[in-house]
Amino acid sequence: MPPLTPGQVAYWQRRLEATATNADRARALWDLARAQAGQSEEAWADLVRLLSAWTQQHAASGPPRTR
C-alpha cells in the first residue's frame, strides 16, 4: 500500500475528529481500510487477519463498552 499523502492524512484526521460515536468511528476506519486495501488481495487478507485476531482477543473480555 502506498503511504498516504499529507492531504490524505489531513482528510482522514478531520473525518475521525468529526465522529461522535463508536459506530461513526468504526465506519470511518473501515472506509480508510478499504481505501488503503484497494484491489490488493494481500491487503484484504491482512485486514481479515487483523480483524479476526482483534475479535478473538476481545471476545473473552465481555461485551463492547459504549460511551
Long-range contacts (C-beta under 8 A, 24 or more apart in sequence): 1-36, 1-37, 1-38, 1-40, 1-43, 4-36, 21-67, 22-64, 22-66, 22-67
